[in-house]
Amino acid sequence: KNQVEQSPQSLIILEGKNCTLQCNYTVSPFSNLRWYKQDTGRGPVSLTIMTFSENTKSNGRYTATLDADTKQSSLHITASQLSDSASYICVVSANGANNLFFGTGTRLTVIP
Amino acid sequence: DAGVTQSPTHLIKTRGQQVTLRCSPKSGHDTVSWYQQALGQGPQFIFQYYEEEERQRGNFPDRFSGHQFPNYSSELNVNALLLGDSALYLCASSFRSGSSYNEQFFGPGTRLTVL
């Protein structure tokens, strides 16, 4: 069964600290993996997209890693800011972008 | 360049009513997908439209129907609303290149509340 699991479910960190979010998937055949940031009540916004051959991809303070062998991905956020407070959703695609499998997200709260 | 737009932003309906949600895709995109996102959950795929036809459908009842217009915009219709239909409805657009699909861009969503 194609599934995407994320951990932790929620996380609270102090402003300026780093954090790492995890994503494990069983989607097959794997096409690509995306991390989205979703503010409350808004649509998801893409942060990174990685294909099978990519291990690391950065977007500013966001760095995503992918281990296709263990089917794991992580999203590392450095020097967190209050505006980073949002849900972070891991989305895995099978056979192209049409078949998307969503994780339930990690709710990150950054406090001053 | 406007991204994906959705209307209305919020909507309140009562059980048994019908609702229509609208989506305009990002410029240059020809494919529209609809998702339902319950509070605290990830989006669930409803269906996808390309060339004015429903191409793929998720596990949603026939009460959920849609339409795509020649200008690629799309509507999502839900009949006989249930309390459980309360959710954020997301529209995503993409460009279909041959037999493959490119990245989906999401709209801001429509928050539907069923009382």
Interface residues (C-beta under 8 A of the other chain):
Chain A: V4 R34 Y36 G41 R42 G43 P44 V45 S46 I49 I89 G96 A97 N98 L100 F102 G103 T104 G105
Chain B: V4 Q6 G40 Q41 G42 P43 Q44 F45 Q48 Q56 L88 L90 A92 S94 S99 S100 Y101 N102 E103 Q104 F105 F106 G107 P108 G109 R111
